[in-house]
Structure formats: C-alpha cells, structure tokens
C-alpha cells in the first residue's frame, strides 16, 4: 500500500534510500576481488547465495548460533529484502522511515557512547567535591516507626479527639496490638499497612514529630504529639545508627556520581546545541509540513507513518498538540544525532557498519512481509457475524469491562534537603484545609498540585485498577479500601505525596456481544495476520529453493 507518499522524496531521505540500495547490493555479491580466492559458500538459492563471511557477520549482529535454522532465516531475510527492492518498496514513505529509524537507533546510541567516553573526572574535582560536601553519602540515623493519626478538629470535637488518643495510648501500653488499632482508629493512609511508616530520618518528619522521635528508643511509645491540625502517636520499632563510608568508599562514590552527572550533562548539551543550531520549526496543527530543521522536513503523512511504525492503530488526529510536539521534537533530535554521528565518521566503524547493514536489510524484508500480508488480507472476506459470535462464545472471559476508579488527585513531588520538609508541610496544610472544609478538592488541586491534572481541578477520569497498581502498593491498597466520595489522606510513594478523591467505582463486568464485537473483530484480524505471516515465510522459503552446503 502507498499511504501518504511524498510526490518527491525530501533531500533528507536520499541517504537512507542510497544506503538501502547499497546494503542490498553488498549482501548479494559474496564474491572476492579479482585475484582473490572465491569465498566459501554456505548456501545458495534461486537468485542468491550466502558467503561464509557475511553469514558469520549476520550471526554476530543477531546474536544467533550457527545452524540450519540461522541459514534459513538469513536466506529468507535476504530474499525478501531483494524482492522489496525489485518492487520499488525502497521509495515508499514507510520504508524510508523504517530505514531512518534503524539509523537513528544504531547511530544515536553510538554517538552517545562516543560523547560519554570523552568525559573524565579528575582527582582534583573528586577531592574538591569531598571538601565541599563532607557529609556526602553519610547515612543518617533512621527510625522504623508506626503511627496513629487523628484530625484534631475544634471545640468539643478537639477535646474528644484528645481523650480518644490518650485512651488509645493507654491500650497500647497495656499490650494492645498497634497494627490492629492503627487499622481501626487511624485517619492516616498508613492505616492500610498497620500504621507502618517504614524507616525515616528525623529530618523527613515535621519538626514537632521529629523532636519527639529523636528521643525514642527501640520499642518505646511516644506521647501524643500535636502537629498540622491533628494528633499523632508513634512507636519506634527499630533504630539503624548513622554510618559514614570510609574515605576510599566516599571517593569512589563521588567519582561515580560526578561521572554520571557529567555524562548526562554532556549528552544534554550536545542535544541542545544541535537543536538550537538547526533552528527547528514545529507546526503541530499543519496538514502539510510539521517539522523543519536545517534542510530537513517531515510532513503530516510522515508523522502518521511514524505512528504506524511505532504504535499500530494510533491516528494523528487522536493526539493532542502537546503529544505531537513531543513526537516531533524527539524525532528531530534523533535526525540531528544521526547527522552528527555521520559527520564524526562513527558509521564507518566496522561493527557499527555491520549492524547498520543487516538491520537495514531486516527493515526492508519486514516491509515486504507487511506488503504481502496486506495483499492477502485484503482478498479475505471480513468475518461474518456468525464467526464473530462463535469466537466470542469460545472465550467470553476475554471480553470484560475492567474494574476502574473515577479519580481526582493532588500531587506533591518529593524534594531533597530542607525543601523536603517544606513540601511535607505544604502537603499537610492542603490536607488540613481540605479536612476543615476551607477548600474544595478542585480548589486544592489548582492551588497545591504539581500534576498536569491541576488545571482540571485534579480530575483524572476513569482509571483501570490495573493502572492504579503502577502507583505502588500504598496507593493501590488505599484505593481498594475507599468508597466513592472518600479521600485517601496523604499517601507517600517513591514519586512524592498524593491525596486521592474517589469519585466513582466500576466493578468488572461481562461485555455483551454487541459491546465486544469490535474487540472480537480485532482479535480475529490479528490471528489472521499471524497465520498469513507464517504462510508468507513458508511460501518464500519454498519458492527460493534453498540449498544448504
């Protein structure tokens, strides 16, 4: 098929086109120069032969073991790539972009290794860093804590809360199980894990709490502590003493840290310099040229072809402006990285050249496979309703509406040092004001949240339970225990502090055939494609009459 082809290929595609033709010609020769002995032939087929040298190069690039199956795979790839060239597939937009993607993946990686290899860290810088940061890599004293928290309220409610917390403390001193009481009484998100806060430093805690914790011994219960509009009770379960690494350990860690930082910085600076010098112009809303930089242009048809190559089924019209700009920037930076790698001659390195050669041939072979499968697929009648209903009846459990939450959130990213305490205090203030009714959830999100959803009042919409797992067990366990209309309280994971509001909940439910019909049709289409791909491979190997020596 020829979707979205440029009538005249842009200048930036000339190199990939020539490269593809050169690759196909090079791998098809297999003959030595005049006066040299003919190379050992591993296999032949109608229209081609396989020399020992190129076969071993193929094995190295692919990481395959010598054997008949590897020879069959190479003969198939070579013959399919040759067929693609004969059919003029090299001029197709999708093929040109596939080849350019190969070059991007190989050469951009080589360029990064080249840039990072030039970065060094001298002893003087290591020693200076150690002098400026004498406490670097020191592990402070950490306390393993459990807590119970209640919002204080005001007036009679405050007095009742104080009495309740003192009563809980008396029960704990009398031997009650802390985890059970936390689960039953606490208003903190830690109630979902028995009050467990894990290991924390004093600096990570609000000052009133930290001062109390600093004086606790392992196994000791704190007095009731007032902070952030609430009351907290803590038990210290274990203490890990501060540890300072040896001088040699600190030097090694500083060197590694500086090297990582300088490498990242060098790579980012190169990207930034190439990008600024190219004077890029992005036109995310255009139906014509979407990206222009230093003589390079990418059209809307090219962007759609990229989407087809990367994420089948995604249409350009489905992406918002921000997503399109991100895609254009990423692709443009890759193009510039490839150009710079070529300017430095990295593509002439034998190993890199071999990788480029064979991955380019594989890309051409894959385009030929797609073409042949598409041709056969178009000749097939769409599945009739009876076939769709039969497939649905065979596996109805496959077609279910997943359980989902309707959520809104307020997010506070983790900070370091003194900023960490400020962020915790800010999050506690937001939670206190929410609990006191001073702010609606939407107002809190707009005022406090550092999340893209803030401009929508924190609203996320419907999120599958399986997606919520990505936030970690603290969040997913909290959501499981909440009811629509409830807030989570402050939750903490590796990313930061969160407050969730559960607006609605949808349980898993079976789909009717009418609801599942598009999914069933797509499943059958994929199954047909898999069958057709196997058929194309088998037919190609039979047609070329492969002969292994």
Buried (B, 14 or more C-beta within 10 A) or exposed (E): EEEBBBEEBBEBBEBBBEBBEEBBEEBBEBEEEEEEEEBEBBBBBEBBBBBEEBBEBBBEBBEBEEEEEBBBBBBBBBBBBBBBBEBEBBBBBBBBBBBBBBBBBBBBBBBBEBBBEEBEBEEEBBEEBBEEEEEBBEEBEBBBBBBBBBBBBEEEEBEEBBEBBBEBBEBBEEEEEBBEBBBEBBBBBBBBBBBBBEEBBBEBBBEEBBEBBEEBEEEEBBEBBBBBBBBBBBBBBEBBEEEBBEEEEBBBBBBEBBBEEBBEEBBEEBBEEBBEEBEBEBBBEEEEBBBBBBEBBBBBBBBBBBBBBEEEEBEBEEBEEEEBBEBBBEBBBBBBBBBBBBEBEBBEBEEBBBBBBBBBBBBBBBBBBBBBBEEBEEEEEEBEEEBBBEBBEEEBEEBEBEBBBBBBBBBBEBBEEEEBBEBBBBBBBBBBBBBEEEBEBBBBBBEBBEBEBBEBBBBBEBBBBEBBEEBBEBBBBBBEEBEEEBBBBBBBBEEBBBBBBBBEBBEEEEBEBEEBBEEBBEBBBEEBBEEBBEEBBEEBBEEBEBEEE
